[in-house]
Amino acid sequence: MKSIKYLFVLGLFLCITAAGWLFYPQYQIHKLKSQTVEVNTDPNKVSFLNYFRHEKARQIYHLAIGDSVIHGVGAEQHEDLVYQFSNKLALQTQKRILFQNEGINGITSSELNSLVQSGRFDVEIKKSDIITINVGGNDILHIVNNSNIYNAIQKFDQLESNFSNNLSGMAARIHQLNPKATIVFLELYNPLSPSDQFYSIADKLLPKWNLNIYEVANRYSSSIVVETTKVINGEKLKNLSSDGVHPNSDGYTAISEQMIYQFKHQYRKESV
């Protein structure tokens, strides 16, 4: 598993550098985040949490789709992200949360988009109040594993464009099937230690990949991006499992708590 981690970061570094991404995109992400100001600065806005608290329905349906992070690799049973977040939300809203975990280990954004477009999740999407999505890391792993590094570099522009298009396609179909659903996207995080030679490089370049997520989320008034990079980073490596890539039970707890925090402090923004 350690080799997978290095392949991922090395591939990301080489491909992004070769593609000419020489600027740090944190400013663009900050701009998009600032459009979702904290609730207490605008009394006319409703937080995600209060929105669900005040809904007339007595139960909330939560669908989660994506990769091994959604599936819960690295955690014991009932300690994965979907289970923990759903239970925390139940306590906060005093409502019953029905959840369905459709995480698939190793899935890419193209594969997930194909499933969404084919109607695989249509029934669940139509009845869902919250749809959580985590995908993208395997896109990079697959191109590095299936090509020599020079071919991977040449293909990276298309890879990034495909990821953005796949995420856009999923969000568009979900919105078409269920315009009221809250779509929850998760950032990609840096699993490396600060002592690692690639840590600072990955820490500067990963925001470029995450920017695609923020840009897609910003098109929908009921979307939110969970800042997983705040709870899994070089200073919080204790939140990673023994494989050094996936969160452990504490890591999933931290992400679920970050989700609840943002549900409390961010409001459902107007369409842009």
Secondary structure, DSSP 8 states (H G I E B T S, - for coil): -HHHHHHHHHHHHHHHHHTT--S-THHHHHHHHHTS-BGGG-TTS-BHHHHHHH-S-SEEEEEEEESHHHHTTTS-TT-SHHHHHHHHHHHHHTSEEEEEEEE-TT--HHHHHHHHHHTTTHHHHHH-SEEEEE--HHHHHHHHHHS-HHHHHHHHHHHHHHHHHHHHHHHHHHHHH-TT-EEEEE-------TTSTTHHHHHHHHHHHHHHHHHHHTT-TTEEEE-GGGTSSTT-GGGB-TTSSSB-HHHHHHHHHHHHHHHHHBB-----
